[in-house]
Amino acid sequence: MILQNSQSILISLESELDTLELYLEIESLRFDFRFEYQIDISPDLEKSMIKVPPLIIQPFVENAIWHGLMPKKEKGSLNIHVAQEDSFLVYTINDNGIAEKKLHHFKANRPQDINRSE
């Protein structure tokens, strides 16, 4: 499905979401079901009529799984919401991964900027 979709500049949102669902199933299986996921689609969207670039959301979902959920010791949760706001299609990804804690740790422990005046 990914190979077929990648040959097109635009595909239906329906096809994109089907591909995303298959990707999530494979990753869930691969990571021994260490996370659960849910995809919510606004009921007013006509999935077969809306066109999007293929794999537009997959890299962001992959990042949430690999870098947010997999380092967790307990089971992770991933929620994806798709809606239309004005003339924009909006994807929202929420997870309970470690990214926020890790980001806080990095910010607190980064070296201070050096001011150089010459």
C-alpha positions in Angstrom: 0.0 0.0 0.0 2.9 2.4 0.8 4.5 1.7 -2.5 1.3 2.2 -4.4 0.5 5.4 -2.5 4.0 6.8 -3.0 3.5 6.8 -6.8 0.9 9.5 -6.4 1.3 13.2 -5.5 -2.1 13.1 -3.7 -4.2 10.3 -2.3 -7.5 10.2 -0.5 -7.5 10.9 3.2 -9.3 7.5 3.4 -6.3 5.7 1.8 -3.9 7.7 4.0 -5.7 6.7 7.2 -5.9 3.0 6.1 -2.2 3.0 5.5 -1.6 4.7 8.9 -3.8 2.1 10.6 -1.8 -0.8 9.0 1.4 0.9 10.1 0.2 1.2 13.7 -0.9 -2.4 13.7 2.5 -3.5 12.6 4.4 -1.3 15.1 2.1 -2.5 17.9 2.8 -6.1 17.0 6.6 -5.4 16.5 6.8 -3.8 20.0 4.9 -6.6 21.7 1.7 -4.5 22.2 3.6 -2.0 24.5 1.3 0.7 23.4 -2.4 1.2 22.4 -3.6 3.6 19.9 -6.8 5.2 18.6 -7.5 7.2 15.5 -10.5 9.7 15.8 -11.8 11.2 12.6 -14.2 14.1 12.7 -17.5 12.7 11.4 -18.0 15.7 9.1 -15.0 14.8 7.0 -15.5 13.2 3.6 -12.5 11.0 3.7 -12.9 9.8 0.2 -13.1 13.3 -1.3 -10.2 15.0 0.6 -6.8 14.7 -1.0 -3.5 14.7 1.0 0.1 13.9 0.2 0.9 10.3 0.9 2.5 9.5 4.3 2.1 13.1 5.5 1.4 12.0 9.1 3.3 8.7 9.4 6.8 10.2 10.3 5.3 12.2 13.2 3.5 9.1 14.5 6.7 7.1 14.1 8.6 9.7 16.1 5.9 9.5 18.9 6.2 5.7 19.1 10.0 5.3 18.8 11.1 8.3 20.9 8.1 8.9 23.2 6.5 5.6 23.9 9.1 2.9 23.5 11.5 4.2 26.2 8.6 4.0 28.7 8.5 1.1 31.1 4.7 1.0 31.4 2.2 0.7 28.5 1.9 3.7 26.2 -1.0 5.4 24.7 -1.2 7.2 21.4 -4.2 9.2 20.1 -4.5 10.7 16.7 -7.3 13.1 15.8 -8.1 14.4 12.3 -10.5 17.3 11.8 -11.0 20.3 9.6 -10.6 23.8 10.9 -11.6 26.5 8.5 -10.0 25.4 5.2 -7.2 23.4 6.9 -7.0 19.7 7.7 -5.6 19.3 11.2 -3.9 16.3 12.6 -3.4 16.2 16.4 -1.1 13.5 17.9 -1.2 13.0 21.7 0.8 10.4 23.5 1.8 9.8 27.1 5.5 9.2 26.2 8.6 10.5 27.9 9.3 13.3 25.5 8.0 16.1 27.8 10.1 14.9 30.7 13.1 14.4 28.5 12.8 17.9 27.0 12.5 19.4 30.5 15.7 17.5 31.5 17.6 18.7 28.5 16.6 22.3 28.9 17.5 22.2 32.6 21.0 20.7 31.9 22.1 22.4 28.7 25.1 24.7 28.8 24.4 28.4 29.0 24.9 30.4 25.8 28.3 32.1 25.7 28.3 35.8 25.0 31.3 36.8 22.9 32.1 40.4 22.3 35.0 41.3 20.2 
